[in-house]
Amino acid sequence: MAIEYTEMSLPEHILLHPDLYLGSTKEQTQTVFVYENGEMVKREVNFVPAFLRIIDEILINAADNKQRDPCMDSLRVFIDDEKGKIRIYNSGSGIPVIISDNEYYIPHILFGRILATSVIHDDNEKKITGGRNGLGAKLTNIFSSEFKIETADGENKFTKVFRNNMKDEDDHLISSCKDTFTQISFTPDLQKLNMKCFGESVVSLIRKRVLEVANFLGNSVKVELNGVHIPSISFTNYVGLYLNSSKEPDPLPRIAEEFNVDGWDVCVTSSDGEFQQFSFVNSVATINGGTHVDYVTSQLTNHIVEIAKRKNKNTHLKTHVLMSHLWVFVNARIDNPTFDFPKREKLTSEQSSFISKGELSEVFLKKVAKSAVVEKLLSLATFKQRLTIENLVDANHAGGDLSQKCTLILTEGDSAKALPMVGMSALNRNLYGVYPLRGKLINVKKASEARITKNKVIRDIMEIIGLKKCYKKYKNTKSLRYGRLMIMTDQDHDGTHIKGLIINLFHTFWPSLLELSPSFIVEFITPLVKATQHETHRIERIYSNPAYNNWSKTIEHDKWSIDYYKGLGTSTYEEACEYLADIDNHTKEFFWAGDNDGRSIDVAFKTDITAKKKWLEEMPKVYIGRLNRRMSYGSFINEELIFAAQAILERSIPSVIDGFRLAQRKTVFSLFKREKEAHVNFEEKIKVTQLASYVSEHAAHHHCERSLSRTIIRMAQTFVGSNNVNMLEPIGQFGSRASGGKHDVDARYIHTTLSSVTRLLIHKDDDDILEYPNVFGKKRHPKWFLPIMPMVLVNGSQSVGMGWNSFIPSYDPRVISANIKRLLHHETSTPMLPWYRNFKGDIKQVSSNEYRTTGMYEVNHKDSSIHITELPVHVWTRNYLKVLERLKKDSVIEGYKNDSDNMSIDIKLSLSKEQMKHFLNEKNPRKLLRLSKTIRTNNMHLLNKFNVLTKYESPDKILEEFLEVRLKMYRRRKQHMVEILAFERDKLECKVAIFQRVLNGEINIALNLDAVLQEKGFKKYGKTINDRFPSYDYLTEDLMSMIRDPSKVDELMAELGDVNKRLGYYTLHTAETHWINELDAFDKALEGLEGFGEESSGSESSGSESSRSPIKKKTKLQNA
């Protein structure tokens, strides 16, 4: 592709890119000082920086003439807002009206020739001026629709007019004139400056600037603005205008000042918490300071640090903290100054060029040392040293006079802390602190006093904010180190839960703070989704899942790219700065609406399960979202936290239908998807860490991948007490009985894949009848899978969600299978006892919802030892060894030897004869050896078929609900498969028929094949049964390959035979028969798995005895 280049002149480039030469041409709103009615007033003004700059260029040129001609006695500024004209006049020497070597008059060169500089003075000459005779005034010309030069040198007057941004010019006029002056009149091009008129704000800023020039010039020059004399005042009086503007009843005190020392004026006073400076260099207002201000402040801070160390050697004052308490005024006269380009708002001259002039005197520094500012800084530094809290970034003014203005930002963790830290440049570091919570706070309404007292995060929050003992009533925040708390969490359900836990903390111990106005607690909101339109690059930011779902119905998804912001750490540096620069519009306040707010918080976080269940049942169907900037605490609980509570339950508590928690369901879905779409054999292994990433990408898993890896690992574990039937295959070390598989697994080095029985449990033919919700416009994991038996009974479950503890023991899948068959035959099911694969101990029923699991041991009288060969279910080896250490300490045993491996227990206890005698006389030896543990079934909470948390009284109740749903879905599957297989059969029959007719010569493929097929009565079909655009493609696509290779017809016939066989199977048999056949296939597969042999049979004949039958001989040995 050809690359085009456009050549343009420098004036054209300046107009096209004003930011590079002049500053911004966009209107800005800032709070600044303006000069009104003889006073400095701080208020919000709107202005365009480039506009002020083009005026300043001419104004500085006029003021600089005083340095060239000490006889200059007049400077006049005229502003005509109605006509949009400005005129600046100065007396004194005019510009020489002579022709230079390049045949242009010098005034023409200085104001109308780009890159031409002064021919009047040598650049090496020392000049105390603000201009450098470069682009300056020419920029004013370029940004003016009309620009007129008038100057007289005592002999001649030169007049010339430029128009249309210096593109056009009139001929110059030369006339005789005995006067000397220069006057520049110009009409700014407001359209190019994005302005409609000058405006009152701009005029007030010009008025202030004229005052500053008048002060620099002194009483020898009469300065006027629109005919009104602007009297020159001394720099000390000028500083007084600012100090008198303080909101305090009395003016701010001057800490130290000295004037006209080597042409420098310096004054310092205390700041209101943020470093401030007002400075000038040769009449140029250096709004952003520069090297002259740095030189003065460095002398001040170095001296204060030295004084502080004399008073306290351990004091470490930071420079930025010192600076935040200073307000510095500097008026410097510097030879040949240089400024930042293009703004000219900051001095860039080397300090070496003025270092002798700006040195502060000993008298000045002593005044600073004796001031109250130093004492305040010492006091603040001492407190900061005491407050040593890990990971806290404390606001500079926290705990000081401005503590009420300080905001503490609480983030979820270190990654979330990164957002306010990278964007801190957009905030005021003096007023904002950051502290990462590192996860979720404890629920203080349920925790014990001892646990709350020991909680480091709560202690830190109390110390950081300055909270006193619990239950203290606060009428305001004056006694606190921070006046406001900002919660900055992810915009997902976990982030909402953390917000709720923080609110709960304050409601429990400091409820009065929630009632304060303005709000003590606010939240920082960021987008959950950022959608970008491909063509227009338009960006939509969406703050909730429901809001996204509503919006997504109105768009064409292929024309948008969707970015999901899982956490605050997902935001880029630019986005972080953007959010924090506009922090008010990203802040939502919480407010107290009354006692109902408190009751709502109690329901969400107290232990009243009945009230909490009712609360969840009343969950609104539509999430209101983050449209308002204020929300009551009650509204937050009932309209936002309630959705998070439900989502956390769905993530934490298994479903009664498939027995999966959300992450498990996503994992299985992703492996099925990988096998289907990537054509990967189910036996092909994948690293656990890679699988976690795959699940995150393909199943919209927006939570920690490390946690997901742990979920995957647990689904593949096979040691006693883990899974009875592992859905994933463990390839590598997936944990052992030593620690319950928690601490001896590294996901980076182990692999997994689907287990050989997974697809027997979750049949492929069910895939198409599952309900697949859309997540961010894509089909993701199903609502639940449809296994052939309730997997929550097969593998059990132990989980906690939003205050609910759920524990389901494991049961023998063979007994479950037999019971399903019984129920399908309308027979009574047999009782089910907890059962754990490869467990050699005993499980006995103690009461209706209580079972006792016991370990195994043998006594050897010869060597006075006890051989432990089994531990109770869920008693892990490492923990049991700690029990043995205590028994050894209590002289119950002499010692022990552990030879246990990943699967079996082999621990030998050595006892003295006296200890053995005591043991044999013990009434309950298992209790003594801690070889007994209770399993309770009174807490079997699951999500029912409607996704509502439900307590089940027994495994039979779980089986009953599962049976109802599963049988209904088997019937739906039968109907669906009959339709699908009949559709495939019809297509295959047409394929076979057309091939035979082509071979027989009945159909000529050289003709219009579609017309021929239609004439012969062939039916059009789509790729799927629901395809809205049927065609003959299914016939024509493979026709030529079949003609070239007639053997393909045999493949077609075989495929047709298989489809007819399956269709016959689904047509002839009932849903109940399909189910029983699949249970039989699974039962047969179990026989080949370890732990399901005849010796461990859990058949229906054994019933509740199935868990005891393998260990009767050992029991006799125990009793020997």
Backbone hydrogen bonds, N-H to C=O, Kabsch-Sander energy under -0.5 kcal/mol:
donor,donor_aa,acceptor,acceptor_aa,energy
4,E,2,A,-0.5
7,E,5,Y,-0.5
13,H,9,S,-2.2
14,I,10,L,-2.7
15,L,11,P,-2.3
16,L,12,E,-2.0
17,H,13,H,-2.4
20,L,17,H,-1.4
21,Y,18,P,-1.4
22,L,18,P,-3.4
23,G,18,P,-1.5
28,Q,47,F,-3.2
30,Q,28,Q,-0.5
30,Q,45,V,-2.2
32,V,30,Q,-0.8
32,V,43,R,-2.3
34,V,41,V,-2.6
35,Y,204,S,-0.9
36,E,34,V,-0.7
36,E,39,E,-2.8
39,E,36,E,-1.7
40,M,241,L,-0.5
41,V,34,V,-3.0
41,V,39,E,-0.6
43,R,32,V,-2.6
43,R,41,V,-0.7
45,V,30,Q,-2.9
47,F,28,Q,-2.3
50,A,24,S,-2.2
51,F,48,V,-0.8
52,L,48,V,-1.5
53,R,49,P,-1.9
54,I,50,A,-1.9
55,I,51,F,-1.3
56,D,52,L,-2.5
57,E,53,R,-2.2
58,I,54,I,-0.9
59,L,55,I,-2.4
60,I,56,D,-3.1
61,N,57,E,-1.7
62,A,58,I,-2.1
63,A,59,L,-2.3
64,D,60,I,-2.9
65,N,61,N,-0.9
65,N,62,A,-0.7
66,K,63,A,-1.7
67,Q,64,D,-1.4
68,R,64,D,-1.0
69,D,65,N,-2.8
72,M,69,D,-2.3
75,L,222,K,-2.5
76,R,89,Y,-2.6
77,V,224,E,-2.4
78,F,87,R,-3.1
80,D,78,F,-0.5
80,D,85,K,-3.0
81,D,79,I,-0.7
84,G,80,D,-1.6
85,K,80,D,-1.7
86,I,186,F,-2.4
87,R,78,F,-2.5
88,I,184,I,-2.6
89,Y,76,R,-3.1
90,N,182,T,-2.5
91,S,74,S,-2.3
92,G,180,T,-0.7
98,I,96,P,-1.7
100,S,104,Y,-3.1
103,E,100,S,-1.8
106,I,98,I,-2.2
109,I,105,Y,-2.1
110,L,106,I,-2.7
111,F,107,P,-1.8
112,G,108,H,-2.2
113,R,109,I,-1.4
114,I,112,G,-0.6
116,A,113,R,-1.6
125,E,122,D,-1.6
129,T,127,K,-1.2
138,K,135,L,-1.1
139,L,135,L,-1.7
139,L,136,G,-1.1
140,T,136,G,-1.0
141,N,137,A,-1.8
142,I,138,K,-2.7
143,F,139,L,-1.8
144,S,141,N,-1.5
145,S,187,T,-2.8
146,E,187,T,-1.0
147,F,162,F,-2.6
148,K,185,S,-3.7
149,I,160,K,-3.1
150,E,183,Q,-1.8
151,T,158,F,-1.9
152,A,181,F,-2.5
153,D,156,N,-1.9
154,G,179,D,-1.6
157,K,175,S,-3.7
158,F,151,T,-3.4
159,T,173,L,-2.2
160,K,149,I,-1.9
162,F,147,F,-3.2
163,R,168,D,-3.0
164,N,145,S,-2.0
165,N,144,S,-1.9
167,K,163,R,-0.7
167,K,164,N,-1.3
168,D,163,R,-2.5
170,D,161,V,-2.9
173,L,159,T,-3.0
175,S,157,K,-2.1
177,C,155,E,-2.2
181,F,152,A,-1.4
182,T,90,N,-2.2
183,Q,150,E,-3.6
184,I,88,I,-2.5
185,S,148,K,-2.2
185,S,183,Q,-0.5
186,F,86,I,-2.8
187,T,146,E,-2.7
189,D,143,F,-2.8
190,L,188,P,-1.6
193,L,189,D,-1.1
194,N,191,Q,-1.2
195,M,190,L,-3.1
203,V,199,G,-2.0
204,S,200,E,-2.1
205,L,201,S,-1.6
206,I,202,V,-2.3
207,R,203,V,-2.5
208,K,204,S,-1.8
209,R,205,L,-1.9
210,V,206,I,-2.6
211,L,207,R,-1.9
212,E,208,K,-2.0
213,V,209,R,-2.0
214,A,210,V,-2.4
215,N,211,L,-2.2
216,F,212,E,-1.7
217,L,213,V,-2.4
218,G,214,A,-2.0
221,V,218,G,-1.4
222,K,73,D,-2.6
223,V,221,V,-0.7
224,E,75,L,-2.2
225,L,228,V,-2.7
226,N,77,V,-3.4
228,V,225,L,-1.7
230,I,223,V,-3.5
238,Y,234,S,-2.4
239,V,235,F,-2.7
240,G,236,T,-1.6
241,L,237,N,-1.3
241,L,238,Y,-0.6
242,Y,238,Y,-0.9
242,Y,239,V,-0.8
243,L,239,V,-2.2
244,N,240,G,-2.6
245,S,242,Y,-0.9
246,S,243,L,-1.1
252,L,243,L,-1.4
255,I,253,P,-0.6
255,I,268,V,-1.8
256,A,268,V,-1.7
258,E,266,V,-2.6
261,V,264,W,-2.5
262,D,260,N,-0.8
264,W,261,V,-1.6
265,D,331,N,-2.2
266,V,258,E,-2.8
267,C,329,F,-2.2
268,V,256,A,-2.6
269,T,327,W,-2.5
270,S,253,P,-0.6
271,S,325,H,-1.3
273,G,324,S,-0.6
276,Q,326,L,-1.8
278,F,328,V,-2.2
280,F,330,V,-2.0
281,V,284,V,-2.2
282,N,332,A,-2.2
284,V,281,V,-2.3
286,T,279,S,-1.7
286,T,284,V,-0.8
287,I,285,A,-1.5
288,N,345,E,-2.6
289,G,286,T,-1.9
291,T,347,L,-1.6
294,D,290,G,-2.6
295,Y,291,T,-2.0
296,V,292,H,-1.6
297,T,293,V,-3.0
298,S,294,D,-2.5
299,Q,295,Y,-1.4
300,L,296,V,-1.9
301,T,297,T,-3.2
302,N,298,S,-2.3
303,H,299,Q,-1.7
304,I,300,L,-2.4
305,V,301,T,-2.7
306,E,302,N,-1.9
307,I,303,H,-2.4
308,A,304,I,-2.8
309,K,305,V,-2.3
310,R,306,E,-1.6
311,K,307,I,-1.6
312,N,308,A,-2.4
315,T,312,N,-1.7
322,L,318,K,-2.2
323,M,319,T,-2.9
324,S,320,H,-1.3
325,H,322,L,-1.8
326,L,323,M,-2.1
327,W,269,T,-2.6
328,V,276,Q,-2.4
329,F,267,C,-3.1
330,V,278,F,-2.1
331,N,265,D,-2.6
332,A,280,F,-2.8
334,I,332,A,-0.6
336,N,127,K,-2.9
340,D,346,K,-2.3
344,R,340,D,-2.0
347,L,289,G,-1.9
348,T,338,T,-3.0
349,S,338,T,-0.9
353,S,350,E,-1.8
354,F,351,Q,-1.8
355,I,351,Q,-1.1
357,K,354,F,-0.7
358,G,354,F,-1.8
359,E,356,S,-0.6
365,L,361,S,-2.1
366,K,362,E,-2.3
367,K,363,V,-1.8
368,V,364,F,-1.6
369,A,365,L,-2.3
370,K,366,K,-1.6
371,S,368,V,-1.3
374,V,371,S,-0.6
375,E,371,S,-0.8
376,K,372,A,-2.3
377,L,373,V,-2.5
378,L,374,V,-2.3
379,S,375,E,-2.3
380,L,376,K,-2.4
381,A,377,L,-2.6
382,T,378,L,-2.2
383,F,379,S,-1.9
384,K,380,L,-2.4
385,Q,381,A,-2.0
386,R,382,T,-1.3
387,L,383,F,-1.7
388,T,386,R,-1.6
389,I,387,L,-0.8
390,E,388,T,-0.5
392,L,389,I,-1.8
393,V,434,V,-3.0
394,D,392,L,-0.7
396,N,429,R,-1.4
397,H,430,N,-2.5
398,A,395,A,-1.4
399,G,481,R,-1.0
400,G,397,H,-2.2
403,S,400,G,-1.7
405,K,402,L,-1.5
406,C,403,S,-1.5
407,T,431,L,-3.1
408,L,484,R,-2.5
409,I,407,T,-0.6
409,I,433,G,-3.2
410,L,408,L,-0.6
410,L,486,M,-2.9
411,T,409,I,-0.6
411,T,435,Y,-1.9
412,E,488,M,-0.8
417,K,413,G,-2.1
418,A,414,D,-0.9
419,L,416,A,-1.1
421,M,417,K,-1.7
422,V,418,A,-3.1
423,G,419,L,-1.8
424,M,421,M,-1.1
426,A,423,G,-2.1
427,L,424,M,-1.1
429,R,427,L,-0.8
431,L,428,N,-1.8
432,Y,428,N,-1.1
433,G,407,T,-2.5
434,V,393,V,-2.6
435,Y,409,I,-2.7
437,L,411,T,-3.4
438,R,412,E,-1.1
439,G,412,E,-2.6
444,V,442,I,-1.1
446,K,443,N,-1.6
447,A,443,N,-1.6
452,I,448,S,-2.2
453,T,449,E,-2.6
454,K,450,A,-1.9
455,N,451,R,-0.8
455,N,452,I,-0.7
459,R,455,N,-2.0
460,D,456,K,-2.9
461,I,457,V,-2.6
462,M,458,I,-2.2
463,E,459,R,-2.2
464,I,460,D,-3.2
465,I,461,I,-2.4
466,G,462,M,-1.7
467,L,462,M,-2.0
471,Y,509,F,-2.7
472,K,469,K,-1.4
474,Y,472,K,-0.5
480,L,477,T,-1.6
481,R,465,I,-3.2
482,Y,465,I,-0.9
483,G,403,S,-1.1
483,G,406,C,-1.5
484,R,406,C,-1.1
485,L,520,F,-3.5
486,M,408,L,-3.1
487,I,485,L,-0.5
487,I,522,V,-2.7
488,M,410,L,-3.2
488,M,486,M,-0.6
489,T,487,I,-0.6
496,T,492,D,-1.9
497,H,493,H,-2.3
498,I,494,D,-2.3
499,K,495,G,-2.1
500,G,496,T,-2.3
501,L,497,H,-2.3
502,I,498,I,-2.2
503,I,499,K,-2.6
504,N,500,G,-2.5
505,L,501,L,-1.8
506,F,502,I,-1.9
507,H,503,I,-2.6
508,T,504,N,-2.0
509,F,505,L,-1.9
510,W,506,F,-1.9
513,L,510,W,-1.6
514,L,510,W,-0.6
514,L,511,P,-0.8
515,E,511,P,-0.7
515,E,512,S,-0.7
516,L,513,L,-0.9
522,V,485,L,-2.8
523,E,588,K,-2.9
524,F,487,I,-2.7
525,I,523,E,-0.6
525,I,586,H,-3.1
528,L,542,I,-2.5
529,V,542,I,-2.3
530,K,563,D,-2.7
531,A,529,V,-0.5
531,A,540,E,-3.0
532,T,561,S,-2.5
533,Q,538,R,-2.9
534,H,559,K,-2.5
537,H,533,Q,-1.9
540,E,531,A,-2.8
542,I,529,V,-2.7
542,I,540,E,-0.5
548,Y,544,S,-2.1
549,N,545,N,-2.7
550,N,546,P,-2.4
551,W,547,A,-2.2
552,S,548,Y,-3.2
553,K,549,N,-0.8
553,K,550,N,-0.6
554,T,551,W,-1.9
555,I,552,S,-1.0
557,H,555,I,-0.7
559,K,556,E,-2.0
560,W,557,H,-1.7
561,S,532,T,-2.3
563,D,530,K,-2.4
563,D,561,S,-0.5
564,Y,562,I,-0.5
565,Y,528,L,-3.0
565,Y,563,D,-0.5
566,K,564,Y,-1.1
570,T,567,G,-1.7
571,S,568,L,-1.3
576,A,572,T,-2.7
577,C,573,Y,-2.4
578,E,574,E,-2.3
579,Y,575,E,-2.9
580,L,576,A,-2.4
581,A,577,C,-2.2
582,D,578,E,-1.0
583,I,580,L,-1.1
585,N,582,D,-0.8
586,H,582,D,-0.5
586,H,583,I,-0.9
587,T,584,D,-1.2
588,K,523,E,-2.8
589,E,629,R,-2.8
590,F,521,I,-1.9
591,F,631,M,-1.6
593,A,591,F,-0.6
597,D,594,G,-1.5
598,G,594,G,-0.8
599,R,595,D,-2.1
600,S,596,N,-2.2
601,I,597,D,-2.1
602,D,598,G,-2.2
603,V,599,R,-2.3
604,A,600,S,-1.9
605,F,601,I,-1.7
606,K,602,D,-3.1
609,I,607,T,-1.5
612,K,608,D,-2.3
613,K,609,I,-2.8
614,K,610,T,-2.2
615,W,611,A,-2.2
616,L,612,K,-2.3
617,E,613,K,-2.1
618,E,614,K,-1.2
619,M,616,L,-1.5
624,I,622,V,-0.6
631,M,589,E,-2.6
633,Y,591,F,-1.7
636,F,632,S,-2.3
637,I,633,Y,-2.1
638,N,634,G,-2.6
639,E,635,S,-2.3
640,E,636,F,-1.5
641,L,636,F,-3.2
642,I,637,I,-1.2
643,F,640,E,-0.7
644,A,640,E,-1.5
645,A,641,L,-3.0
646,Q,642,I,-1.9
647,A,643,F,-2.4
648,I,644,A,-2.9
649,L,645,A,-2.2
650,E,646,Q,-2.4
651,R,647,A,-1.6
652,S,648,I,-1.9
653,I,649,L,-3.3
655,S,660,F,-1.4
656,V,943,L,-2.8
659,G,655,S,-1.8
662,L,650,E,-0.9
665,R,661,R,-2.4
666,K,662,L,-2.5
667,T,663,A,-1.8
668,V,664,Q,-2.3
669,F,665,R,-2.5
670,S,666,K,-2.3
671,L,667,T,-2.1
672,F,668,V,-2.3
673,K,669,F,-2.5
674,R,670,S,-2.7
675,E,671,L,-2.2
676,K,672,F,-2.2
677,E,673,K,-3.2
678,A,673,K,-0.6
678,A,674,R,-1.3
680,V,674,R,-0.9
684,E,681,N,-2.3
686,I,752,T,-2.1
688,V,750,I,-2.3
689,T,747,A,-1.1
691,L,687,K,-2.7
692,A,688,V,-2.4
693,S,689,T,-1.8
694,Y,690,Q,-2.4
695,V,691,L,-2.8
696,S,692,A,-2.1
697,E,693,S,-2.0
698,H,694,Y,-2.8
699,A,695,V,-2.3
701,H,695,V,-0.7
701,H,696,S,-0.6
702,H,700,A,-0.8
708,L,704,C,-1.7
709,S,705,E,-2.4
710,R,706,R,-1.8
711,T,707,S,-1.9
712,I,708,L,-2.4
713,I,709,S,-2.5
714,R,710,R,-2.5
715,M,711,T,-1.8
716,A,712,I,-0.7
716,A,713,I,-1.2
717,Q,713,I,-0.7
717,Q,714,R,-0.6
722,S,719,F,-2.2
723,N,717,Q,-0.6
727,M,715,M,-0.7
728,L,715,M,-1.5
729,E,753,T,-3.1
731,I,729,E,-0.7
731,I,751,H,-2.2
732,G,730,P,-0.7
734,F,732,G,-0.8
737,R,902,N,-1.4
739,S,736,S,-0.7
740,G,736,S,-0.7
741,G,736,S,-1.2
742,K,739,S,-0.7
747,A,745,V,-0.5
749,Y,746,D,-1.7
750,I,747,A,-0.5
751,H,731,I,-2.6
752,T,686,I,-2.3
753,T,729,E,-0.6
754,L,682,F,-0.9
755,S,727,M,-2.4
758,T,755,S,-1.1
759,R,755,S,-0.5
760,L,757,V,-0.7
761,L,757,V,-1.7
762,I,758,T,-2.7
763,H,761,L,-0.6
766,D,763,H,-1.6
767,D,764,K,-1.8
769,I,766,D,-1.4
770,L,766,D,-0.6
770,L,767,D,-0.8
772,Y,770,L,-0.7
775,V,778,K,-2.8
776,F,774,N,-0.5
778,K,775,V,-1.1
780,R,773,P,-1.5
783,K,771,E,-3.1
788,I,761,L,-1.6
791,M,789,M,-1.0
793,L,790,P,-1.7
794,V,790,P,-1.2
795,N,791,M,-2.7
796,G,792,V,-0.7
797,S,808,I,-2.5
799,S,806,S,-2.7
801,G,804,W,-2.4
804,W,801,G,-2.1
806,S,799,S,-3.2
807,F,939,N,-2.0
808,I,797,S,-3.4
811,Y,793,L,-2.7
812,D,833,L,-0.5
816,I,812,D,-2.2
817,S,813,P,-2.7
818,A,814,R,-2.3
819,N,815,V,-2.3
820,I,816,I,-2.3
821,K,817,S,-2.1
822,R,818,A,-2.2
823,L,819,N,-2.6
824,L,820,I,-2.6
825,H,821,K,-1.4
826,H,823,L,-1.6
827,E,822,R,-3.3
835,W,810,S,-2.9
839,F,836,Y,-2.1
842,D,854,T,-1.7
844,K,852,R,-2.4
846,V,850,E,-2.9
847,S,850,E,-1.9
850,E,847,S,-1.1
851,Y,935,I,-3.2
852,R,844,K,-3.1
853,T,851,Y,-0.5
853,T,933,K,-3.2
854,T,842,D,-2.7
855,G,931,L,-2.3
856,M,870,E,-1.2
858,E,867,H,-1.8
860,N,865,S,-2.9
861,H,859,V,-0.6
865,S,860,N,-2.2
866,I,909,L,-2.1
867,H,858,E,-3.0
868,I,866,I,-0.7
868,I,907,I,-3.3
869,T,856,M,-1.7
869,T,867,H,-0.6
870,E,856,M,-1.4
875,V,872,P,-1.9
876,W,874,H,-0.7
877,T,737,R,-1.7
878,R,738,A,-2.8
880,Y,876,W,-2.3
881,L,877,T,-2.3
882,K,878,R,-1.1
883,V,879,N,-1.3
884,L,880,Y,-2.3
885,E,881,L,-1.8
886,R,882,K,-1.6
887,L,883,V,-2.2
888,K,884,L,-2.5
889,K,885,E,-2.2
890,D,886,R,-2.2
891,S,888,K,-1.3
892,V,887,L,-3.0
893,I,887,L,-1.0
894,E,910,S,-2.6
895,G,910,S,-1.6
897,K,908,K,-2.4
899,D,897,K,-0.6
899,D,906,D,-3.4
901,D,904,S,-1.6
905,I,869,T,-0.8
907,I,868,I,-2.3
908,K,897,K,-2.9
909,L,866,I,-3.4
909,L,907,I,-0.5
910,S,895,G,-2.3
911,L,864,S,-2.4
916,M,912,S,-2.8
917,K,913,K,-2.3
918,H,914,E,-2.2
919,F,915,Q,-2.3
920,L,916,M,-2.8
921,N,917,K,-1.3
922,E,919,F,-1.3
928,L,924,N,-1.8
929,L,925,P,-2.1
930,R,927,K,-0.9
931,L,926,R,-3.0
933,K,853,T,-2.3
935,I,851,Y,-3.5
937,T,849,N,-2.3
940,M,952,Y,-0.5
941,H,939,N,-1.8
942,L,950,T,-2.6
943,L,654,P,-2.5
944,N,942,L,-0.6
944,N,948,V,-2.8
947,N,944,N,-2.5
950,T,942,L,-3.2
952,Y,940,M,-2.9
952,Y,950,T,-0.5
958,I,954,S,-1.3
959,L,955,P,-2.6
960,E,956,D,-2.4
961,E,957,K,-2.0
962,F,958,I,-2.4
963,L,959,L,-2.7
964,E,960,E,-1.7
965,V,961,E,-2.0
966,R,962,F,-3.2
967,L,963,L,-2.4
968,K,964,E,-1.4
969,M,965,V,-2.0
970,Y,966,R,-2.2
971,R,967,L,-2.1
972,R,968,K,-1.8
973,R,969,M,-2.7
974,K,970,Y,-2.5
975,Q,971,R,-2.0
976,H,972,R,-2.5
977,M,973,R,-3.3
978,V,974,K,-2.4
979,E,975,Q,-1.9
980,I,976,H,-2.7
981,L,977,M,-3.2
982,A,978,V,-2.0
983,F,979,E,-1.9
984,E,980,I,-2.5
985,R,981,L,-2.7
986,D,982,A,-2.5
987,K,983,F,-1.9
988,L,984,E,-2.5
989,E,985,R,-2.8
990,C,986,D,-1.9
991,K,987,K,-2.0
992,V,988,L,-2.5
993,A,989,E,-2.5
994,I,990,C,-2.6
995,F,991,K,-1.8
996,Q,992,V,-2.2
997,R,993,A,-2.3
998,V,994,I,-2.2
999,L,995,F,-2.2
1000,N,996,Q,-2.0
1001,G,997,R,-0.5
1001,G,998,V,-0.9
1002,E,997,R,-2.1
1003,I,997,R,-1.2
1005,I,1003,I,-0.7
1007,L,1004,N,-1.5
1009,L,1007,L,-1.1
1012,V,1008,N,-2.2
1013,L,1009,L,-2.9
1014,Q,1010,D,-2.1
1015,E,1011,A,-2.2
1016,K,1012,V,-2.4
1017,G,1014,Q,-1.0
1018,F,1013,L,-2.5
1021,Y,1031,S,-2.1
1027,D,1024,T,-1.5
1031,S,1021,Y,-1.8
1035,L,1032,Y,-1.7
1036,T,1032,Y,-2.1
1037,E,1033,D,-2.4
1040,M,1036,T,-0.6
1042,M,1038,D,-1.8
1043,I,1039,L,-2.1
1044,R,1040,M,-2.2
1045,D,1041,S,-1.6
1048,K,1045,D,-2.2
1049,V,1046,P,-1.6
1050,D,1047,S,-1.1
1051,E,1047,S,-1.0
1052,L,1048,K,-2.2
1053,M,1049,V,-2.5
1054,A,1050,D,-2.4
1055,E,1051,E,-2.5
1056,L,1052,L,-2.6
1057,G,1053,M,-2.4
1058,D,1054,A,-2.2
1059,V,1055,E,-2.3
1060,N,1056,L,-2.6
1061,K,1057,G,-2.1
1062,R,1058,D,-2.3
1063,L,1059,V,-2.8
1064,G,1060,N,-2.5
1065,Y,1061,K,-2.1
1066,Y,1062,R,-2.5
1067,T,1063,L,-2.2
1068,L,1064,G,-2.7
1069,H,1065,Y,-1.7
1074,H,1070,T,-2.1
1075,W,1071,A,-2.2
1076,I,1072,E,-2.5
1077,N,1073,T,-2.7
1078,E,1074,H,-1.9
1079,L,1075,W,-2.2
1080,D,1076,I,-2.5
1081,A,1077,N,-2.1
1082,F,1078,E,-1.9
1083,D,1079,L,-2.8
1084,K,1080,D,-2.4
1085,A,1081,A,-1.8
1086,L,1082,F,-2.1
1087,E,1083,D,-1.1
1088,G,1084,K,-0.5
1088,G,1085,A,-1.1
1089,L,1086,L,-2.1
1092,F,1089,L,-1.7
1096,S,1093,G,-1.3
1097,S,1094,E,-1.7
1102,S,1099,S,-0.9
1103,G,1099,S,-1.2
1105,E,1102,S,-3.0
1106,S,1103,G,-1.6
1108,R,1105,E,-2.5
1109,S,1105,E,-1.9
1111,I,1108,R,-1.8
1112,K,1109,S,-0.9
1115,T,1111,I,-1.9
1116,K,1112,K,-1.7
1117,L,1113,K,-1.9
1118,Q,1114,K,-2.3
1119,N,1115,T,-1.8
1120,A,1116,K,-0.7
1120,A,1117,L,-0.7
